[in-house]
Amino acid sequence: MQIASSPDVSIGAEYCNTQVTSLVVGQFYAHLFSSTTWNNFPGYKGIDLIELWPLKYRTIDVQNLPVIFAEEVIPFHETIPRTIKHIAS
């Protein structure tokens, strides 16, 4: 998706600057967020996140990972695209 601070910026797939990917492997849910324009991403209201990358430790203590229920996966994945102001093409 493309996030911009001005309506007169170039638009198109080649200008996408923000990516959100979510995947579920067994009971592990990974929500990956990357942006070249949103440097101080505030996180999500009501959701605790654990930063897994870059690695701070050689192991990840999975006992302290937050819990997310199956019915929350899709709405959580769609939070950024649903709530940001999009650029009209």
HTML snippet that shows the backbone in 3Dmol.js (N, CA, C, O; Angstrom):
<script src="https://3Dmol.org/build/3Dmol-min.js"></script>
<div id="view" style="width:600px;height:400px;position:relative"></div>
<script>
const pdb = `
ATOM      1  N   MET A   1       0.837  -1.162   0.000  1.00  0.00           N
ATOM      2  CA  MET A   1       0.000   0.000   0.000  1.00  0.00           C
ATOM      3  C   MET A   1       0.884   1.227   0.000  1.00  0.00           C
ATOM      4  O   MET A   1       2.071   1.141   0.314  1.00  0.00           O
ATOM      5  N   GLN A   2       0.321   2.357  -0.346  1.00  0.00           N
ATOM      6  CA  GLN A   2       1.071   3.605  -0.413  1.00  0.00           C
ATOM      7  C   GLN A   2       0.527   4.577   0.619  1.00  0.00           C
ATOM      8  O   GLN A   2      -0.669   4.865   0.650  1.00  0.00           O
ATOM      9  N   ILE A   3       1.417   5.076   1.458  1.00  0.00           N
ATOM     10  CA  ILE A   3       1.067   6.095   2.439  1.00  0.00           C
ATOM     11  C   ILE A   3       1.831   7.350   2.041  1.00  0.00           C
ATOM     12  O   ILE A   3       3.042   7.296   1.822  1.00  0.00           O
ATOM     13  N   ALA A   4       1.137   8.473   1.945  1.00  0.00           N
ATOM     14  CA  ALA A   4       1.798   9.726   1.578  1.00  0.00           C
ATOM     15  C   ALA A   4       1.195  10.869   2.369  1.00  0.00           C
ATOM     16  O   ALA A   4       0.050  10.799   2.816  1.00  0.00           O
ATOM     17  N   SER A   5       1.976  11.918   2.534  1.00  0.00           N
ATOM     18  CA  SER A   5       1.511  13.066   3.305  1.00  0.00           C
ATOM     19  C   SER A   5       0.935  14.159   2.425  1.00  0.00           C
ATOM     20  O   SER A   5       0.518  15.202   2.929  1.00  0.00           O
ATOM     21  N   SER A   6       0.904  13.942   1.133  1.00  0.00           N
ATOM     22  CA  SER A   6       0.426  14.960   0.214  1.00  0.00           C
ATOM     23  C   SER A   6      -0.394  14.317  -0.898  1.00  0.00           C
ATOM     24  O   SER A   6      -0.027  13.246  -1.381  1.00  0.00           O
ATOM     25  N   PRO A   7      -1.492  14.937  -1.316  1.00  0.00           N
ATOM     26  CA  PRO A   7      -2.309  14.345  -2.375  1.00  0.00           C
ATOM     27  C   PRO A   7      -1.688  14.459  -3.764  1.00  0.00           C
ATOM     28  O   PRO A   7      -2.180  13.827  -4.698  1.00  0.00           O
ATOM     29  N   ASP A   8      -0.631  15.238  -3.931  1.00  0.00           N
ATOM     30  CA  ASP A   8      -0.050  15.422  -5.263  1.00  0.00           C
ATOM     31  C   ASP A   8       1.215  14.586  -5.493  1.00  0.00           C
ATOM     32  O   ASP A   8       2.016  14.910  -6.370  1.00  0.00           O
ATOM     33  N   VAL A   9       1.400  13.519  -4.717  1.00  0.00           N
ATOM     34  CA  VAL A   9       2.543  12.638  -4.932  1.00  0.00           C
ATOM     35  C   VAL A   9       2.219  11.651  -6.047  1.00  0.00           C
ATOM     36  O   VAL A   9       1.051  11.428  -6.363  1.00  0.00           O
ATOM     37  N   SER A  10       3.240  11.069  -6.636  1.00  0.00           N
ATOM     38  CA  SER A  10       3.040  10.053  -7.668  1.00  0.00           C
ATOM     39  C   SER A  10       2.365   8.837  -7.059  1.00  0.00           C
ATOM     40  O   SER A  10       2.661   8.464  -5.924  1.00  0.00           O
ATOM     41  N   ILE A  11       1.463   8.220  -7.804  1.00  0.00           N
ATOM     42  CA  ILE A  11       0.776   7.036  -7.297  1.00  0.00           C
ATOM     43  C   ILE A  11       1.010   5.862  -8.227  1.00  0.00           C
ATOM     44  O   ILE A  11       1.337   6.037  -9.401  1.00  0.00           O
ATOM     45  N   GLY A  12       0.838   4.668  -7.692  1.00  0.00           N
ATOM     46  CA  GLY A  12       1.008   3.456  -8.474  1.00  0.00           C
ATOM     47  C   GLY A  12       1.735   2.407  -7.668  1.00  0.00           C
ATOM     48  O   GLY A  12       2.326   2.703  -6.630  1.00  0.00           O
ATOM     49  N   ALA A  13       1.688   1.168  -8.153  1.00  0.00           N
ATOM     50  CA  ALA A  13       2.303   0.043  -7.440  1.00  0.00           C
ATOM     51  C   ALA A  13       3.794   0.265  -7.199  1.00  0.00           C
ATOM     52  O   ALA A  13       4.326  -0.157  -6.173  1.00  0.00           O
ATOM     53  N   GLU A  14       4.465   0.921  -8.135  1.00  0.00           N
ATOM     54  CA  GLU A  14       5.909   1.135  -7.987  1.00  0.00           C
ATOM     55  C   GLU A  14       6.252   2.116  -6.869  1.00  0.00           C
ATOM     56  O   GLU A  14       7.423   2.245  -6.510  1.00  0.00           O
ATOM     57  N   TYR A  15       5.263   2.808  -6.313  1.00  0.00           N
ATOM     58  CA  TYR A  15       5.498   3.772  -5.236  1.00  0.00           C
ATOM     59  C   TYR A  15       5.052   3.253  -3.876  1.00  0.00           C
ATOM     60  O   TYR A  15       5.060   4.005  -2.901  1.00  0.00           O
ATOM     61  N   CYS A  16       4.664   1.982  -3.790  1.00  0.00           N
ATOM     62  CA  CYS A  16       4.242   1.418  -2.512  1.00  0.00           C
ATOM     63  C   CYS A  16       5.380   1.522  -1.509  1.00  0.00           C
ATOM     64  O   CYS A  16       6.524   1.190  -1.822  1.00  0.00           O
ATOM     65  N   ASN A  17       5.069   1.980  -0.311  1.00  0.00           N
ATOM     66  CA  ASN A  17       6.101   2.222   0.682  1.00  0.00           C
ATOM     67  C   ASN A  17       5.796   1.595   2.040  1.00  0.00           C
ATOM     68  O   ASN A  17       6.552   1.774   2.995  1.00  0.00           O
ATOM     69  N   THR A  18       4.701   0.871   2.120  1.00  0.00           N
ATOM     70  CA  THR A  18       4.312   0.252   3.375  1.00  0.00           C
ATOM     71  C   THR A  18       3.763  -1.137   3.087  1.00  0.00           C
ATOM     72  O   THR A  18       2.929  -1.313   2.199  1.00  0.00           O
ATOM     73  N   GLN A  19       4.237  -2.122   3.847  1.00  0.00           N
ATOM     74  CA  GLN A  19       3.803  -3.503   3.655  1.00  0.00           C
ATOM     75  C   GLN A  19       3.342  -4.074   4.988  1.00  0.00           C
ATOM     76  O   GLN A  19       3.961  -3.843   6.026  1.00  0.00           O
ATOM     77  N   VAL A  20       2.248  -4.820   4.942  1.00  0.00           N
ATOM     78  CA  VAL A  20       1.739  -5.540   6.106  1.00  0.00           C
ATOM     79  C   VAL A  20       1.498  -6.978   5.659  1.00  0.00           C
ATOM     80  O   VAL A  20       0.784  -7.223   4.687  1.00  0.00           O
ATOM     81  N   THR A  21       2.095  -7.919   6.371  1.00  0.00           N
ATOM     82  CA  THR A  21       1.902  -9.333   6.075  1.00  0.00           C
ATOM     83  C   THR A  21       1.573 -10.045   7.379  1.00  0.00           C
ATOM     84  O   THR A  21       2.193  -9.781   8.409  1.00  0.00           O
ATOM     85  N   SER A  22       0.619 -10.926   7.336  1.00  0.00           N
ATOM     86  CA  SER A  22       0.284 -11.740   8.502  1.00  0.00           C
ATOM     87  C   SER A  22       0.280 -13.198   8.082  1.00  0.00           C
ATOM     88  O   SER A  22      -0.173 -13.537   6.988  1.00  0.00           O
ATOM     89  N   LEU A  23       0.784 -14.055   8.953  1.00  0.00           N
ATOM     90  CA  LEU A  23       0.749 -15.483   8.657  1.00  0.00           C
ATOM     91  C   LEU A  23       0.587 -16.281   9.940  1.00  0.00           C
ATOM     92  O   LEU A  23       1.027 -15.877  11.016  1.00  0.00           O
ATOM     93  N   VAL A  24      -0.056 -17.420   9.787  1.00  0.00           N
ATOM     94  CA  VAL A  24      -0.286 -18.309  10.915  1.00  0.00           C
ATOM     95  C   VAL A  24       0.382 -19.637  10.599  1.00  0.00           C
ATOM     96  O   VAL A  24       0.134 -20.233   9.550  1.00  0.00           O
ATOM     97  N   VAL A  25       1.227 -20.094  11.506  1.00  0.00           N
ATOM     98  CA  VAL A  25       1.882 -21.394  11.381  1.00  0.00           C
ATOM     99  C   VAL A  25       1.592 -22.136  12.683  1.00  0.00           C
ATOM    100  O   VAL A  25       2.171 -21.835  13.727  1.00  0.00           O
ATOM    101  N   GLY A  26       0.693 -23.105  12.604  1.00  0.00           N
ATOM    102  CA  GLY A  26       0.280 -23.805  13.819  1.00  0.00           C
ATOM    103  C   GLY A  26      -0.385 -22.821  14.764  1.00  0.00           C
ATOM    104  O   GLY A  26      -1.414 -22.238  14.421  1.00  0.00           O
ATOM    105  N   GLN A  27       0.183 -22.626  15.951  1.00  0.00           N
ATOM    106  CA  GLN A  27      -0.349 -21.677  16.915  1.00  0.00           C
ATOM    107  C   GLN A  27       0.450 -20.381  16.937  1.00  0.00           C
ATOM    108  O   GLN A  27       0.223 -19.528  17.795  1.00  0.00           O
ATOM    109  N   PHE A  28       1.375 -20.227  16.010  1.00  0.00           N
ATOM    110  CA  PHE A  28       2.205 -19.019  15.957  1.00  0.00           C
ATOM    111  C   PHE A  28       1.620 -18.060  14.928  1.00  0.00           C
ATOM    112  O   PHE A  28       1.427 -18.431  13.771  1.00  0.00           O
ATOM    113  N   TYR A  29       1.339 -16.833  15.345  1.00  0.00           N
ATOM    114  CA  TYR A  29       0.814 -15.795  14.459  1.00  0.00           C
ATOM    115  C   TYR A  29       1.886 -14.723  14.327  1.00  0.00           C
ATOM    116  O   TYR A  29       2.325 -14.153  15.326  1.00  0.00           O
ATOM    117  N   ALA A  30       2.301 -14.451  13.114  1.00  0.00           N
ATOM    118  CA  ALA A  30       3.299 -13.409  12.868  1.00  0.00           C
ATOM    119  C   ALA A  30       2.641 -12.283  12.089  1.00  0.00           C
ATOM    120  O   ALA A  30       1.989 -12.521  11.072  1.00  0.00           O
ATOM    121  N   HIS A  31       2.809 -11.073  12.560  1.00  0.00           N
ATOM    122  CA  HIS A  31       2.290  -9.879  11.899  1.00  0.00           C
ATOM    123  C   HIS A  31       3.512  -9.025  11.573  1.00  0.00           C
ATOM    124  O   HIS A  31       4.168  -8.499  12.472  1.00  0.00           O
ATOM    125  N   LEU A  32       3.810  -8.891  10.295  1.00  0.00           N
ATOM    126  CA  LEU A  32       5.018  -8.197   9.851  1.00  0.00           C
ATOM    127  C   LEU A  32       4.628  -6.850   9.255  1.00  0.00           C
ATOM    128  O   LEU A  32       3.756  -6.766   8.391  1.00  0.00           O
ATOM    129  N   PHE A  33       5.282  -5.809   9.727  1.00  0.00           N
ATOM    130  CA  PHE A  33       4.994  -4.454   9.277  1.00  0.00           C
ATOM    131  C   PHE A  33       6.301  -3.797   8.879  1.00  0.00           C
ATOM    132  O   PHE A  33       7.289  -3.863   9.610  1.00  0.00           O
ATOM    133  N   SER A  34       6.301  -3.165   7.716  1.00  0.00           N
ATOM    134  CA  SER A  34       7.490  -2.459   7.241  1.00  0.00           C
ATOM    135  C   SER A  34       7.044  -1.205   6.507  1.00  0.00           C
ATOM    136  O   SER A  34       6.100  -1.244   5.717  1.00  0.00           O
ATOM    137  N   SER A  35       7.720  -0.094   6.766  1.00  0.00           N
ATOM    138  CA  SER A  35       7.379   1.145   6.085  1.00  0.00           C
ATOM    139  C   SER A  35       8.616   2.031   5.973  1.00  0.00           C
ATOM    140  O   SER A  35       9.378   2.178   6.928  1.00  0.00           O
ATOM    141  N   THR A  36       8.801   2.618   4.791  1.00  0.00           N
ATOM    142  CA  THR A  36       9.899   3.570   4.606  1.00  0.00           C
ATOM    143  C   THR A  36       9.462   4.990   4.947  1.00  0.00           C
ATOM    144  O   THR A  36      10.292   5.898   4.979  1.00  0.00           O
ATOM    145  N   THR A  37       8.163   5.194   5.203  1.00  0.00           N
ATOM    146  CA  THR A  37       7.668   6.536   5.508  1.00  0.00           C
ATOM    147  C   THR A  37       7.086   6.677   6.904  1.00  0.00           C
ATOM    148  O   THR A  37       6.881   7.798   7.369  1.00  0.00           O
ATOM    149  N   TRP A  38       6.818   5.587   7.576  1.00  0.00           N
ATOM    150  CA  TRP A  38       6.195   5.614   8.902  1.00  0.00           C
ATOM    151  C   TRP A  38       7.224   5.156   9.919  1.00  0.00           C
ATOM    152  O   TRP A  38       7.176   4.023  10.398  1.00  0.00           O
ATOM    153  N   ASN A  39       8.155   6.044  10.246  1.00  0.00           N
ATOM    154  CA  ASN A  39       9.292   5.684  11.096  1.00  0.00           C
ATOM    155  C   ASN A  39       8.932   5.475  12.558  1.00  0.00           C
ATOM    156  O   ASN A  39       9.586   4.682  13.237  1.00  0.00           O
ATOM    157  N   ASN A  40       7.927   6.150  13.056  1.00  0.00           N
ATOM    158  CA  ASN A  40       7.547   6.036  14.462  1.00  0.00           C
ATOM    159  C   ASN A  40       6.186   5.378  14.602  1.00  0.00           C
ATOM    160  O   ASN A  40       5.273   5.940  15.206  1.00  0.00           O
ATOM    161  N   PHE A  41       6.056   4.182  14.040  1.00  0.00           N
ATOM    162  CA  PHE A  41       4.780   3.463  14.096  1.00  0.00           C
ATOM    163  C   PHE A  41       4.362   3.294  15.552  1.00  0.00           C
ATOM    164  O   PHE A  41       5.108   2.711  16.339  1.00  0.00           O
ATOM    165  N   PRO A  42       3.171   3.796  15.932  1.00  0.00           N
ATOM    166  CA  PRO A  42       2.773   3.781  17.340  1.00  0.00           C
ATOM    167  C   PRO A  42       2.279   2.440  17.849  1.00  0.00           C
ATOM    168  O   PRO A  42       2.075   2.282  19.053  1.00  0.00           O
ATOM    169  N   GLY A  43       2.083   1.476  16.974  1.00  0.00           N
ATOM    170  CA  GLY A  43       1.540   0.188  17.385  1.00  0.00           C
ATOM    171  C   GLY A  43       0.032   0.186  17.238  1.00  0.00           C
ATOM    172  O   GLY A  43      -0.523   1.011  16.512  1.00  0.00           O
ATOM    173  N   TYR A  44      -0.628  -0.720  17.911  1.00  0.00           N
ATOM    174  CA  TYR A  44      -2.069  -0.889  17.803  1.00  0.00           C
ATOM    175  C   TYR A  44      -2.704  -0.703  19.171  1.00  0.00           C
ATOM    176  O   TYR A  44      -2.164  -1.156  20.180  1.00  0.00           O
ATOM    177  N   LYS A  45      -3.841  -0.041  19.203  1.00  0.00           N
ATOM    178  CA  LYS A  45      -4.555   0.187  20.453  1.00  0.00           C
ATOM    179  C   LYS A  45      -5.142  -1.136  20.945  1.00  0.00           C
ATOM    180  O   LYS A  45      -5.864  -1.809  20.209  1.00  0.00           O
ATOM    181  N   GLY A  46      -4.837  -1.505  22.180  1.00  0.00           N
ATOM    182  CA  GLY A  46      -5.390  -2.713  22.773  1.00  0.00           C
ATOM    183  C   GLY A  46      -4.665  -4.000  22.413  1.00  0.00           C
ATOM    184  O   GLY A  46      -5.096  -5.078  22.823  1.00  0.00           O
ATOM    185  N   ILE A  47      -3.573  -3.915  21.658  1.00  0.00           N
ATOM    186  CA  ILE A  47      -2.820  -5.113  21.257  1.00  0.00           C
ATOM    187  C   ILE A  47      -1.372  -4.952  21.732  1.00  0.00           C
ATOM    188  O   ILE A  47      -0.732  -3.935  21.466  1.00  0.00           O
ATOM    189  N   ASP A  48      -0.871  -5.957  22.430  1.00  0.00           N
ATOM    190  CA  ASP A  48       0.535  -5.950  22.832  1.00  0.00           C
ATOM    191  C   ASP A  48       1.349  -6.641  21.757  1.00  0.00           C
ATOM    192  O   ASP A  48       1.016  -7.746  21.331  1.00  0.00           O
ATOM    193  N   LEU A  49       2.419  -5.990  21.317  1.00  0.00           N
ATOM    194  CA  LEU A  49       3.296  -6.575  20.309  1.00  0.00           C
ATOM    195  C   LEU A  49       4.658  -6.866  20.913  1.00  0.00           C
ATOM    196  O   LEU A  49       5.112  -6.167  21.818  1.00  0.00           O
ATOM    197  N   ILE A  50       5.294  -7.890  20.409  1.00  0.00           N
ATOM    198  CA  ILE A  50       6.662  -8.232  20.791  1.00  0.00           C
ATOM    199  C   ILE A  50       7.511  -8.104  19.536  1.00  0.00           C
ATOM    200  O   ILE A  50       7.218  -8.734  18.520  1.00  0.00           O
ATOM    201  N   GLU A  51       8.552  -7.298  19.600  1.00  0.00           N
ATOM    202  CA  GLU A  51       9.447  -7.153  18.445  1.00  0.00           C
ATOM    203  C   GLU A  51      10.366  -8.361  18.377  1.00  0.00           C
ATOM    204  O   GLU A  51      11.111  -8.649  19.314  1.00  0.00           O
ATOM    205  N   LEU A  52      10.301  -9.066  17.249  1.00  0.00           N
ATOM    206  CA  LEU A  52      11.121 -10.260  17.079  1.00  0.00           C
ATOM    207  C   LEU A  52      12.335 -10.011  16.192  1.00  0.00           C
ATOM    208  O   LEU A  52      13.284 -10.796  16.201  1.00  0.00           O
ATOM    209  N   TRP A  53      12.310  -8.939  15.438  1.00  0.00           N
ATOM    210  CA  TRP A  53      13.414  -8.642  14.524  1.00  0.00           C
ATOM    211  C   TRP A  53      13.714  -7.166  14.553  1.00  0.00           C
ATOM    212  O   TRP A  53      12.773  -6.372  14.522  1.00  0.00           O
ATOM    213  N   PRO A  54      14.938  -6.752  14.607  1.00  0.00           N
ATOM    214  CA  PRO A  54      16.127  -7.600  14.631  1.00  0.00           C
ATOM    215  C   PRO A  54      16.240  -8.340  15.969  1.00  0.00           C
ATOM    216  O   PRO A  54      15.799  -7.855  17.010  1.00  0.00           O
ATOM    217  N   LEU A  55      16.837  -9.513  15.904  1.00  0.00           N
ATOM    218  CA  LEU A  55      16.974 -10.344  17.095  1.00  0.00           C
ATOM    219  C   LEU A  55      17.753  -9.621  18.182  1.00  0.00           C
ATOM    220  O   LEU A  55      18.819  -9.057  17.935  1.00  0.00           O
ATOM    221  N   LYS A  56      17.200  -9.648  19.389  1.00  0.00           N
ATOM    222  CA  LYS A  56      17.892  -9.075  20.541  1.00  0.00           C
ATOM    223  C   LYS A  56      18.527 -10.186  21.374  1.00  0.00           C
ATOM    224  O   LYS A  56      19.507  -9.974  22.087  1.00  0.00           O
ATOM    225  N   TYR A  57      17.934 -11.386  21.261  1.00  0.00           N
ATOM    226  CA  TYR A  57      18.412 -12.549  22.001  1.00  0.00           C
ATOM    227  C   TYR A  57      18.448 -13.739  21.051  1.00  0.00           C
ATOM    228  O   TYR A  57      17.795 -13.713  20.008  1.00  0.00           O
ATOM    229  N   ARG A  58      19.191 -14.768  21.389  1.00  0.00           N
ATOM    230  CA  ARG A  58      19.288 -15.943  20.523  1.00  0.00           C
ATOM    231  C   ARG A  58      18.025 -16.791  20.573  1.00  0.00           C
ATOM    232  O   ARG A  58      17.758 -17.553  19.643  1.00  0.00           O
ATOM    233  N   THR A  59      17.246 -16.672  21.642  1.00  0.00           N
ATOM    234  CA  THR A  59      16.008 -17.433  21.756  1.00  0.00           C
ATOM    235  C   THR A  59      14.850 -16.478  22.037  1.00  0.00           C
ATOM    236  O   THR A  59      15.052 -15.373  22.542  1.00  0.00           O
ATOM    237  N   ILE A  60      13.656 -16.908  21.709  1.00  0.00           N
ATOM    238  CA  ILE A  60      12.453 -16.122  21.972  1.00  0.00           C
ATOM    239  C   ILE A  60      11.655 -16.853  23.036  1.00  0.00           C
ATOM    240  O   ILE A  60      11.297 -18.016  22.853  1.00  0.00           O
ATOM    241  N   ASP A  61      11.373 -16.189  24.139  1.00  0.00           N
ATOM    242  CA  ASP A  61      10.600 -16.782  25.219  1.00  0.00           C
ATOM    243  C   ASP A  61       9.129 -16.770  24.827  1.00  0.00           C
ATOM    244  O   ASP A  61       8.444 -15.766  25.021  1.00  0.00           O
ATOM    245  N   VAL A  62       8.642 -17.870  24.281  1.00  0.00           N
ATOM    246  CA  VAL A  62       7.276 -17.930  23.762  1.00  0.00           C
ATOM    247  C   VAL A  62       6.228 -17.887  24.874  1.00  0.00           C
ATOM    248  O   VAL A  62       5.058 -17.615  24.605  1.00  0.00           O
ATOM    249  N   GLN A  63       6.625 -18.149  26.108  1.00  0.00           N
ATOM    250  CA  GLN A  63       5.669 -18.082  27.217  1.00  0.00           C
ATOM    251  C   GLN A  63       5.196 -16.652  27.456  1.00  0.00           C
ATOM    252  O   GLN A  63       4.116 -16.445  28.010  1.00  0.00           O
ATOM    253  N   ASN A  64       5.986 -15.668  27.048  1.00  0.00           N
ATOM    254  CA  ASN A  64       5.622 -14.273  27.263  1.00  0.00           C
ATOM    255  C   ASN A  64       5.016 -13.606  26.032  1.00  0.00           C
ATOM    256  O   ASN A  64       4.765 -12.400  26.049  1.00  0.00           O
ATOM    257  N   LEU A  65       4.777 -14.362  24.972  1.00  0.00           N
ATOM    258  CA  LEU A  65       4.162 -13.782  23.785  1.00  0.00           C
ATOM    259  C   LEU A  65       2.684 -13.510  24.054  1.00  0.00           C
ATOM    260  O   LEU A  65       2.029 -14.287  24.748  1.00  0.00           O
ATOM    261  N   PRO A  66       2.155 -12.414  23.511  1.00  0.00           N
ATOM    262  CA  PRO A  66       0.725 -12.133  23.711  1.00  0.00           C
ATOM    263  C   PRO A  66      -0.142 -13.160  23.000  1.00  0.00           C
ATOM    264  O   PRO A  66       0.292 -13.802  22.044  1.00  0.00           O
ATOM    265  N   VAL A  67      -1.362 -13.306  23.475  1.00  0.00           N
ATOM    266  CA  VAL A  67      -2.316 -14.260  22.904  1.00  0.00           C
ATOM    267  C   VAL A  67      -3.244 -13.511  21.955  1.00  0.00           C
ATOM    268  O   VAL A  67      -3.708 -12.415  22.267  1.00  0.00           O
ATOM    269  N   ILE A  68      -3.510 -14.104  20.799  1.00  0.00           N
ATOM    270  CA  ILE A  68      -4.499 -13.575  19.865  1.00  0.00           C
ATOM    271  C   ILE A  68      -5.400 -14.733  19.465  1.00  0.00           C
ATOM    272  O   ILE A  68      -4.926 -15.842  19.218  1.00  0.00           O
ATOM    273  N   PHE A  69      -6.685 -14.477  19.403  1.00  0.00           N
ATOM    274  CA  PHE A  69      -7.648 -15.524  19.082  1.00  0.00           C
ATOM    275  C   PHE A  69      -7.894 -15.561  17.580  1.00  0.00           C
ATOM    276  O   PHE A  69      -7.724 -14.553  16.894  1.00  0.00           O
ATOM    277  N   ALA A  70      -8.293 -16.722  17.070  1.00  0.00           N
ATOM    278  CA  ALA A  70      -8.460 -16.930  15.626  1.00  0.00           C
ATOM    279  C   ALA A  70      -9.362 -15.879  14.986  1.00  0.00           C
ATOM    280  O   ALA A  70      -9.084 -15.418  13.879  1.00  0.00           O
ATOM    281  N   GLU A  71     -10.443 -15.495  15.673  1.00  0.00           N
ATOM    282  CA  GLU A  71     -11.365 -14.523  15.085  1.00  0.00           C
ATOM    283  C   GLU A  71     -10.787 -13.105  15.041  1.00  0.00           C
ATOM    284  O   GLU A  71     -11.376 -12.222  14.418  1.00  0.00           O
ATOM    285  N   GLU A  72      -9.656 -12.877  15.687  1.00  0.00           N
ATOM    286  CA  GLU A  72      -9.013 -11.559  15.675  1.00  0.00           C
ATOM    287  C   GLU A  72      -7.965 -11.420  14.574  1.00  0.00           C
ATOM    288  O   GLU A  72      -7.520 -10.308  14.293  1.00  0.00           O
ATOM    289  N   VAL A  73      -7.562 -12.522  13.947  1.00  0.00           N
ATOM    290  CA  VAL A  73      -6.455 -12.502  12.981  1.00  0.00           C
ATOM    291  C   VAL A  73      -6.743 -11.602  11.778  1.00  0.00           C
ATOM    292  O   VAL A  73      -5.947 -10.714  11.474  1.00  0.00           O
ATOM    293  N   ILE A  74      -7.854 -11.812  11.097  1.00  0.00           N
ATOM    294  CA  ILE A  74      -8.135 -11.026   9.888  1.00  0.00           C
ATOM    295  C   ILE A  74      -8.385  -9.553  10.217  1.00  0.00           C
ATOM    296  O   ILE A  74      -7.802  -8.693   9.557  1.00  0.00           O
ATOM    297  N   PRO A  75      -9.227  -9.219  11.210  1.00  0.00           N
ATOM    298  CA  PRO A  75      -9.392  -7.790  11.526  1.00  0.00           C
ATOM    299  C   PRO A  75      -8.076  -7.116  11.923  1.00  0.00           C
ATOM    300  O   PRO A  75      -7.851  -5.958  11.571  1.00  0.00           O
ATOM    301  N   PHE A  76      -7.209  -7.818  12.647  1.00  0.00           N
ATOM    302  CA  PHE A  76      -5.920  -7.251  13.044  1.00  0.00           C
ATOM    303  C   PHE A  76      -5.053  -7.003  11.812  1.00  0.00           C
ATOM    304  O   PHE A  76      -4.434  -5.945  11.694  1.00  0.00           O
ATOM    305  N   HIS A  77      -5.006  -7.965  10.898  1.00  0.00           N
ATOM    306  CA  HIS A  77      -4.222  -7.804   9.672  1.00  0.00           C
ATOM    307  C   HIS A  77      -4.701  -6.603   8.857  1.00  0.00           C
ATOM    308  O   HIS A  77      -3.890  -5.906   8.248  1.00  0.00           O
ATOM    309  N   GLU A  78      -5.998  -6.359   8.842  1.00  0.00           N
ATOM    310  CA  GLU A  78      -6.576  -5.297   8.011  1.00  0.00           C
ATOM    311  C   GLU A  78      -6.620  -3.929   8.689  1.00  0.00           C
ATOM    312  O   GLU A  78      -7.123  -2.975   8.095  1.00  0.00           O
ATOM    313  N   THR A  79      -6.110  -3.807   9.909  1.00  0.00           N
ATOM    314  CA  THR A  79      -6.211  -2.555  10.658  1.00  0.00           C
ATOM    315  C   THR A  79      -5.590  -1.371   9.927  1.00  0.00           C
ATOM    316  O   THR A  79      -6.249  -0.342   9.778  1.00  0.00           O
ATOM    317  N   ILE A  80      -4.365  -1.477   9.474  1.00  0.00           N
ATOM    318  CA  ILE A  80      -3.711  -0.335   8.822  1.00  0.00           C
ATOM    319  C   ILE A  80      -4.398   0.030   7.514  1.00  0.00           C
ATOM    320  O   ILE A  80      -4.758   1.195   7.346  1.00  0.00           O
ATOM    321  N   PRO A  81      -4.603  -0.894   6.574  1.00  0.00           N
ATOM    322  CA  PRO A  81      -5.278  -0.493   5.345  1.00  0.00           C
ATOM    323  C   PRO A  81      -6.690   0.048   5.557  1.00  0.00           C
ATOM    324  O   PRO A  81      -7.162   0.883   4.786  1.00  0.00           O
ATOM    325  N   ARG A  82      -7.365  -0.430   6.608  1.00  0.00           N
ATOM    326  CA  ARG A  82      -8.739   0.001   6.868  1.00  0.00           C
ATOM    327  C   ARG A  82      -8.792   1.396   7.496  1.00  0.00           C
ATOM    328  O   ARG A  82      -9.776   2.113   7.309  1.00  0.00           O
ATOM    329  N   THR A  83      -7.756   1.792   8.233  1.00  0.00           N
ATOM    330  CA  THR A  83      -7.847   3.021   9.017  1.00  0.00           C
ATOM    331  C   THR A  83      -7.043   4.200   8.463  1.00  0.00           C
ATOM    332  O   THR A  83      -7.299   5.338   8.854  1.00  0.00           O
ATOM    333  N   ILE A  84      -6.086   3.967   7.571  1.00  0.00           N
ATOM    334  CA  ILE A  84      -5.311   5.089   7.050  1.00  0.00           C
ATOM    335  C   ILE A  84      -6.065   5.792   5.932  1.00  0.00           C
ATOM    336  O   ILE A  84      -6.972   5.228   5.321  1.00  0.00           O
ATOM    337  N   LYS A  85      -5.671   7.035   5.679  1.00  0.00           N
ATOM    338  CA  LYS A  85      -6.265   7.785   4.570  1.00  0.00           C
ATOM    339  C   LYS A  85      -5.517   7.408   3.300  1.00  0.00           C
ATOM    340  O   LYS A  85      -4.306   7.606   3.200  1.00  0.00           O
ATOM    341  N   HIS A  86      -6.243   6.866   2.335  1.00  0.00           N
ATOM    342  CA  HIS A  86      -5.631   6.415   1.081  1.00  0.00           C
ATOM    343  C   HIS A  86      -5.564   7.547   0.064  1.00  0.00           C
ATOM    344  O   HIS A  86      -6.323   8.513   0.145  1.00  0.00           O
ATOM    345  N   ILE A  87      -4.665   7.421  -0.876  1.00  0.00           N
ATOM    346  CA  ILE A  87      -4.531   8.370  -1.970  1.00  0.00           C
ATOM    347  C   ILE A  87      -5.442   7.911  -3.096  1.00  0.00           C
ATOM    348  O   ILE A  87      -5.336   6.770  -3.547  1.00  0.00           O
ATOM    349  N   ALA A  88      -6.313   8.758  -3.546  1.00  0.00           N
ATOM    350  CA  ALA A  88      -7.203   8.399  -4.656  1.00  0.00           C
ATOM    351  C   ALA A  88      -6.432   8.445  -5.957  1.00  0.00           C
ATOM    352  O   ALA A  88      -5.621   9.345  -6.176  1.00  0.00           O
ATOM    353  N   SER A  89      -6.689   7.465  -6.828  1.00  0.00           N
ATOM    354  CA  SER A  89      -5.981   7.442  -8.115  1.00  0.00           C
ATOM    355  C   SER A  89      -6.783   8.119  -9.196  1.00  0.00           C
ATOM    356  O   SER A  89      -6.339   8.191 -10.341  1.00  0.00           O
TER     357      SER A  89
END
`;
const viewer = $3Dmol.createViewer("view");
viewer.addModel(pdb, "pdb");
viewer.setStyle({}, {cartoon: {color: "spectrum"}});
viewer.zoomTo();
viewer.render();
</script>
